[in-house]
Amino acid sequence: MTKTKRRRPATRSSVRRILVLHGPNLNLLGMREPAIYGRETLGDIDRRLARLAQAYGVALECFQSNHEGALIERVHDAKAQGFAFIIINPAGYTHTSVAVRDAILASGILTIEVHLSNIYSREEFRQRSLISPVVKGTISGFGPKSYTLGLEALIDLVK
């Protein structure tokens, strides 16, 4: 007769926490350039991520800001708040923000960069990411699915 171990219920401290950061103008999803970014809203993306996170047994918090400093503060606070991972769509800050890049690097938190569009097939100024060199990986070009692929990649990394 084989004994099965009973799983203890997850406590807040034992649950892996993931912070999802959305950069500027992503609050306009569904209305802004739907031919490029699609018709899904940011709320739709956040709800899908929350359902997937629940299925995987991880805690997820989403935050969007159009302000560089607010995103940097969330990265700074993430470790102290118990976040083990970050998924970030830095949006326009991808190409311009050394400060967001440095915050991610300084945090020491495993981070995945995501983009709705394929930044490498767009305008020349969008083809360079200041963020990519300091993250585990980048997923781009799959629309809202880029976020779920990012979450699934994190789950696979920690298995």
C-alpha positions as CSV (number, residue, x, y, z in Angstrom):
1,M,0.0,0.0,0.0
2,T,1.4,3.3,-1.1
3,K,1.0,6.3,1.1
4,T,0.1,9.6,-0.7
5,K,1.4,12.8,0.8
6,R,-1.3,15.3,1.5
7,R,-0.5,18.7,0.0
8,R,-0.6,21.5,2.4
9,P,-2.7,24.4,1.3
10,A,-0.6,27.1,-0.2
11,T,0.1,30.0,2.1
12,R,0.6,33.5,0.9
13,S,4.4,33.2,1.4
14,S,4.6,29.8,-0.4
15,V,2.7,30.9,-3.5
16,R,4.8,32.1,-6.4
17,R,3.9,35.7,-7.1
18,I,4.1,37.3,-10.5
19,L,3.9,41.0,-11.3
20,V,2.6,42.0,-14.7
21,L,3.6,45.5,-15.8
22,H,2.0,47.3,-18.7
23,G,3.6,50.4,-20.0
24,P,2.3,53.6,-21.6
25,N,-0.8,53.7,-23.8
26,L,-1.7,50.1,-23.2
27,N,-4.7,51.3,-21.3
28,L,-6.0,52.3,-24.8
29,L,-6.0,48.7,-26.1
30,G,-9.1,47.8,-28.1
31,M,-9.3,51.4,-29.3
32,R,-5.7,52.3,-30.4
33,E,-4.6,51.1,-33.8
34,P,-6.6,47.8,-33.7
35,A,-4.9,46.7,-37.0
36,I,-1.6,46.5,-35.0
37,Y,-2.7,45.8,-31.5
38,G,-6.0,44.1,-31.9
39,R,-9.4,44.7,-30.4
40,E,-8.9,43.1,-27.0
41,T,-8.8,45.5,-24.0
42,L,-6.2,45.5,-21.3
43,G,-8.9,44.3,-19.0
44,D,-9.5,41.3,-21.2
45,I,-5.8,40.5,-21.2
46,D,-5.6,40.9,-17.4
47,R,-8.6,38.6,-16.8
48,R,-7.2,35.9,-19.1
49,L,-3.9,36.0,-17.2
50,A,-5.6,35.9,-13.9
51,R,-7.5,32.7,-14.9
52,L,-4.4,31.1,-16.2
53,A,-2.4,32.0,-13.1
54,Q,-5.1,30.5,-10.9
55,A,-5.0,27.3,-12.9
56,Y,-1.3,27.1,-12.4
57,G,-1.6,28.0,-8.7
58,V,0.4,31.2,-8.8
59,A,-0.6,34.7,-7.6
60,L,-0.7,37.4,-10.2
61,E,-1.0,41.2,-9.9
62,C,-1.3,43.5,-12.9
63,F,-0.3,47.2,-13.0
64,Q,-0.5,49.7,-15.8
65,S,1.0,53.2,-15.9
66,N,1.6,55.8,-18.5
67,H,4.3,57.2,-16.2
68,E,7.9,55.9,-16.3
69,G,8.5,56.7,-12.7
70,A,5.5,54.7,-11.5
71,L,6.7,51.6,-13.4
72,I,10.1,52.0,-12.0
73,E,8.7,52.3,-8.4
74,R,6.7,49.1,-8.9
75,V,9.9,47.2,-10.0
76,H,11.7,48.7,-7.0
77,D,9.0,47.5,-4.6
78,A,8.4,44.1,-6.2
79,K,11.1,42.2,-4.3
80,A,10.1,43.5,-0.9
81,Q,6.5,42.7,-1.7
82,G,7.4,39.1,-2.4
83,F,7.2,39.0,-6.2
84,A,9.3,36.2,-7.7
85,F,8.8,37.1,-11.3
86,I,7.9,40.0,-13.6
87,I,6.3,40.0,-17.0
88,I,6.7,43.5,-18.6
89,N,5.4,45.1,-21.7
90,P,7.4,48.3,-21.5
91,A,5.6,49.6,-24.6
92,G,7.2,52.8,-25.8
93,Y,9.7,52.7,-23.0
94,T,11.2,49.6,-24.6
95,H,13.2,51.8,-27.0
96,T,13.9,54.8,-24.8
97,S,14.1,54.0,-21.1
98,V,17.5,53.2,-19.6
99,A,15.8,53.9,-16.2
100,V,13.3,51.0,-16.7
101,R,16.1,48.8,-17.9
102,D,18.3,49.6,-14.9
103,A,15.4,49.0,-12.4
104,I,14.8,45.6,-13.8
105,L,18.5,44.7,-13.7
106,A,18.8,46.1,-10.1
107,S,15.8,44.1,-8.9
108,G,17.4,40.8,-9.6
109,I,13.9,39.4,-10.3
110,L,13.6,37.0,-13.3
111,T,11.7,39.0,-15.9
112,I,10.2,38.3,-19.3
113,E,9.5,41.0,-21.8
114,V,6.4,40.8,-24.0
115,H,5.1,42.8,-26.9
116,L,1.8,42.6,-28.8
117,S,3.4,43.4,-32.1
118,N,6.6,42.1,-33.6
119,I,8.8,45.1,-32.8
120,Y,11.5,43.8,-35.2
121,S,9.2,44.1,-38.2
122,R,8.1,47.7,-37.4
123,E,9.7,51.1,-37.8
124,E,13.4,51.2,-37.4
125,F,13.3,53.1,-34.1
126,R,11.1,50.3,-32.6
127,Q,13.5,47.5,-33.6
128,R,15.9,48.1,-30.7
129,S,15.0,47.1,-27.2
130,L,16.9,48.5,-24.2
131,I,15.1,46.0,-22.0
132,S,15.9,42.7,-23.9
133,P,19.5,42.4,-22.7
134,V,18.5,42.4,-19.0
135,V,15.6,39.9,-19.2
136,K,15.4,36.1,-19.4
137,G,13.6,36.3,-22.8
138,T,11.4,38.3,-25.1
139,I,8.1,37.3,-26.7
140,S,6.7,39.5,-29.4
141,G,4.3,39.5,-32.3
142,F,1.5,37.2,-31.0
143,G,-0.9,39.9,-30.0
144,P,-2.5,39.3,-26.6
145,K,-1.2,35.7,-26.7
146,S,2.3,37.2,-26.1
147,Y,1.3,37.7,-22.4
148,T,0.0,34.2,-21.9
149,L,3.0,32.7,-23.6
150,G,5.1,34.8,-21.2
151,L,3.3,33.4,-18.2
152,E,3.5,29.9,-19.5
153,A,7.3,30.3,-20.1
154,L,7.7,31.5,-16.5
155,I,5.8,28.5,-15.2
156,D,7.9,26.1,-17.3
157,L,11.1,27.8,-16.0
158,V,10.2,27.1,-12.4
159,K,9.0,23.5,-12.8
